[in-house]
Amino acid sequence: MTPTFFDGVVDRPRLRQILDTTTAQICVVKAPSGSGKTTLLRGWAAGQAAAGHPVLWLSISGEADSSRAFWAQVAEAARRVGELSADVAARLVGRIALVDDVLDVVIDALRDRDQVTFVLDAYEKLGDAAAEVDDDLQRLVERLPSVRVVIGTRGRTRLCDEKLLLRGRTRLIDDRDLALTESEIAELLRLHLGSDDSGLARAAARETSGYALGVRALVLGLSRRGNVPVDGSQEWNDLVATDLSSELADESMARFVLLTSAPPYFDAELAGAISGRGDVDAVLAVLEREGFGRWVPYARRHAVFQYVDSVRDAFLHRLRRHDPTGYRGSVRESARWLFEYGDYEMAFQLAVEAEDYTLASRVYVDLVCAYPEIYFTGRLLGRLDALPTSVLTRYPVLALGLGLVRGFNPVLRGTAAEAYAMAARQHPEGVEVLGGPIDRFLLTSVRAVALRLCGRFQESARVSVEAIAELDSLPGEFDDASVEFVAMILRQLSFSLLQGSRFPAALTAMARSAGMTKVAATRNYAFSYLVGANGYLGDREATEDAGQAIDPAAWPREHEQSYLNVMTLAGEGFTRLDEFDFEAALDRVARVRRHSPISEFWPFVAAVELHARIGQGEALSAARWLEMRLADTPPPPGIGDNTATRYLTNLHAMAWLLAGRPSQAEPLLATESPRAPEIVPARLLELILTGRADQAPEQLAGWLRLPGHTNRTKAATLLLGAAAVLEHGDEKLATALARRAYDLYLAKGVRAQVLLAPAEHRRQLAELAREEGEPDLAAYLLDGVPDVVSLGGLPRLVRLSKRELVVLAALVDHASREEIAKVLTVSPNTVKTQLRSIYRKLGVTSREAAVRTAFEYHLLDGH
C-alpha cells in the first residue's frame, strides 16, 4: 500500500518531488478552489518541518492590500509561531510600514538565516497587490539564495509567466497536476471504503476529472450509501454537487462546522465555547480525517485548527445567510478569543462584524498601542468606513480611528474631518471600553484629539487639560497594559497642548509619557515629540538632551525617514537654523518629505524649510511655494488657529516683505489677532521696511508682554524692536533690547532670528555694543550672520490704500482721468487727487511709468 502523510490523505510523491526540488527557488501551486492545493502544501510543509527544515506558513487574510500589508502579515505569522518575539515583530512591522523599499527590511531580517521556506497559501487574496508582491518575491530569491517560496493560489500571478518557467526560475503545479489520478483515487477508495474496485476508481476519475473536492464528496457519499450509482446519471451528478454539509456524519457535526467557520482558525477551547459541545477533540479528529481541515502547528501558544478554505467559505456563507443570530454569536466569541490570543487586527475585524462595538473599541486601543503606525497602513479602512454614523458617534474611539485612516489616505483625506467631527461630538452614554473611571479619561482624550484634528486647536488644548486632570484623579496604580495606553494618550494630549500654546503643560505631558512607559519604542516616540517641541520653542540644551535620550536600537533602521520621526527632524532643523546651517536644516526636512505632507506636523517642517530658504536669499520663491501649498484643497494638515501656523504665517509675511511685496504680506498679518505673539516679528519688520518705525516704541512693551511667546518669537521681537527704536533714534533703548536678545541666546541658544534684522541696524547696534565694552554682543549680531535683510538691497516697498489700488488698476485700462472717473463713479478731481498721491508714492511722474512700476512690483496682483 502506498504510504500516507496523514490519516485519510494519500501521499502524492510525484507532486512532493516537485516541491522538494530546489533548482527553482519559487514553486507555484495554481488551481481552482477544492483542487487540493492546501492539503498538498500542509502535508509537504509538515514533512519539511519534521525533517528540520524551517518553514513559515502564511494563509493570506484578504486584508493585504499592498506589499507593505503582505510583509506585515508575514511578520505577524512569524510572531505567532514563535520565530520572532512580540517586540521584534512589532519593530519589524513598524519598519515595513515606513520605508520606501519594504524588501530591504525583509532581506535584512533574513540575511543571517541559513535556510527558510515561505509557504504562502490563498495567495489570490492579495488582489491588486499581487503584482507588487510578485516583484518583491522575485527580487528576494535573487538576492538571498537561501530562501525558497512555495505559493498556493486560485488566481493569476506573474510568477507563472512563461519566460520564468522556461528559464527555470519558477516551477508550476497546476490543476492538471493536482487532479487525482486513477491510482490515487483507488488508494482513497481503499482507505475510506475498503474497496479494491478498479472499475469504480476508473469511473470516479472519469466523472470527476480528478477534482479533489468532487472526489472527496463522492468518496464520503459512497461510504454512506454502500452501493455504486450509475455512471453519468443525475444521481451521480447530485452526489458530486452535494452541499459540503451533507458530507458530514450527522447534523450536529454540520452545525459544529457551521458555527466554527467564523474564525480563521481556532483551538479546542474556542470551538467548545462556540458550539457548546464537550467532545470537541473527537469532532476535530473526525474533521481532520475527513479532510475538512487540520491542526496547524505554526501558531504562537499551541496548535490551532484551520479549515480548508473551500470548506470554510462554503459554511461561512451558509452561516451568514441562514443563521444571522448564530453567526453574530460565533463571530463575537471568536473576536474575544483572538483578542486574548494577541491577533488584534483579526479580532478587531470580527468584533466589528459581530457589531460588538465595545469590544471593537477595546481591541482598537490595544492595536494602536502595539502598532502606532497601523492607521496609516489603510488595513482597517474597509471595516471602519462601513460603520453608520449612529455607531461612530456612540463609539468615538472608532470614529477617531476612521478619521486617522482617512487622513493618511491621499484620496480620502478630505473626508477625514467628518469622522473627526463625529468623535468630537461623541454621545457615549452607557458605553464601556476599558471599564471603570479610566473610560472617562479615554473618552475625554479622544474628544481632545478629535477637536485638534478638526482644526479646533484652542478647544482641544482646553479639553486636554481636563483629560489630564481626570487622569490625575484616577485611583490606584496602572497595570502594564494600561501604562502603555496612558503613555500613548499623553503623547497625543501633549501635542494638543503644544499647538494650543500651553507650552509648560505640553512639555510636562511629553516627559511624563516618556517616563512612564516600559516599551523602548514608545519612549522614543515621546522623546521625538520633546525634540520637536523644544526645537520649535527655542531651547537648544533641552532639544539635544531629548535627542540623546532616544534609543537608536528601538527604532527601525530607517527611522530617520519615518513618519514617527518627523518631530525629531523638525526639532533638529530648528537647531541647525540657529547655526545658520541652512543646507543641514533643509536636509532634515528632505528626510521626512514623504511623510510630512500628510501629517499634522507639517507646519513645523514647513517653518524650518521657509526660514532656511529665506536664509539662502530665496525669499520670493519660498513665499510663492508656501502660498501654493496653502491653496491646496484641503489645505495641508495641521494648519489652523495654532501656534505653529501663526509662526509659519509670520515667516511667510516676512518672506513677502523681503521680496518687496507688502501687498501680499499685509493680508496675512491682517488675518491674525493683534495679540498673537508669533506674528509680532513680522509686524515689526513691516514697520521698519515701510518707513513707519516710529510707531514701534509705543507698541513694543505691550508686544513683549503678550502671553504665549516662545524663546524664538521673544528673541525676534527684541532684536527687531531694537532695530525699530534705533531708527527712531533711541540708541540706549535699542542697545538694551539687543542685550536682552543676546542674554536669551546665552540661556537657550536661539540665534536664527538675528538674520531677519536689517544688516545696517545690526552693524550700528554692534558698534554701540563695542562702545559699551560688550564685544560678545557685537559678535552675536555680526559673526557668521548672512546679510539677508539689507535696506539698500531690498526692492522698493510701496504702500497704497485700497482705493488707490482700485484707481491704479483702472489706469491700466483707461487713458484719461475722465474715463476713470466715469468707471468708478467719482469726479475727475477726485481721480486727479488720487493719481497725484499714487505717483508720489511710486516715485514716478507719468501714467506709463506708474503702470510699469505697478506690474514690476506686482501691486495689482488680485485686482
RAKA-V560040 format. One line per field, one symbol per residue. ss: DSSP state (H for helix, E for strand, - for the rest). psi: psi as a letter, one per 30 degrees, with the letter a starting at -180 (. if undefined). Layout:
ss=???
psi=???
This chain:
ss=---EEE--EE--HHHHHHHH-----EEEEE------HHHHHHHHHHHHHH----EEEEE-------HHHHHHHHHHHHHH-----HHHHHHHHHHHHH---HHHHHHHHH-----EEEEEE-HHHHHHHHHHHHHHHHHHHHH---EEEEEEE----HHH-HHHHH---EEEE-HHHH---HHHHHHHHHHHH----HHHHHHHHHHH---HHHHHHHHHHHHHH--------HHHHHHHH--HHHH---HHHHHHHHHH-----E-HHHHHHHH----HHHHHHHHHH---EEEE-------EEEE-HHHHHHHHHHHHHH-HHHHHHHHHHHHHHHHHH--HHHHHHHHHH---HHHHHHHHHHHHHH---HHH----HHHHH---HHHHHH-HHHHHHHHHHHH-----HHHHHHHHHHHH-------------HHHHHHHHHHHHHHHHH--HHHHHHHHHHHHHHHH-------HHHHHHHHHHHHHHHHHHHH---HHHHHHHHHHHHHH---HHHHHHHHHHHHHHHHHH--HHHHHHHHHH--HHH----HHH-HHHHHHHHHHHHHHHH---HHHHHHHHHH-HHHH-----HHHHHHHHHHHHHH---HHHHHHHHHHHH------------HHHHHHHHHHHHHHHH---HHHHHHHHH------HHHHHHHHHHHHH---HHHHHHHHHHHHH-----HHHHHHHHHHHHHHHHHH--HHHHHHHHHHHHHHHHHH---HHHHH--HHHHHHHHHHHHH---HHHHHHHH-------------------HHHHHHHHHHHH---HHHHHHHH---HHHHHHHHHHHHHHH----HHHHHHHHHH-------
psi=kkllelkfkkkieeeeeeefkgekfkkkjkllkgfgeeeeeeeeeeeeefggkkkjkkjkffgigleeeefeeeeeeeeefgfkleeeeeeeeeeefflejeeeeeeeffegkekkkkjjlhffffbffeeeeeeeeeeefefjffkkkkkkkfalkffgkeeeeeggfkkkjafeefkkleeeeeeeeeeffgkgjeeeeeeeeeffggjeeeeeeeeeeefeeglklkkgleeeeeeegkkfeffleleeeeeeeeegfelfllaeeeeeeefgkfheeeeeeeeeeggfalkjfileelklkklkeeeeeeeeeeeeefieeeeeeeeeeeeeeeeefgieeeeeeeeeefgifeeeeeeeeeeeeeifgefgfgffeeeeffkleeeeffifeeeeeeeeeefgjeegeffeeeeeeeeehkihkgkkdfkaffeeeeeeeeeeeeeeffgieeeeeeeeeeeeeeeffklalkleeeeeeeeeeeeeeeeeeefggieeeeeeeeeeeeffkgkeeeeeeeeeeeeeeeeefhjeeeeeeeeffkjfffllegffglefgeeeeeeeeeeeefggieeeeeeeeefgefeefglgfeeeeeeeeeeeeefggheeeeeeeeeeeffljllkkfkaileeeeeeeeeeeeeeefggiffeeeeeefflkfgjfffeeeeeeeeefgghfffeeffeeeeffkkgkleeeeeeeeeeeeeefeffgieeeeeeeeeeeeeeeeefgkfffeffkkeeeeeeeeeeeeeghifeeeeefejgkkiejjeffklkkkjkleeeeeeeeefefkfleeeeeeefhlleeeeeeeeeeeeeefhlgleeeeeeeeeeghfgkf.
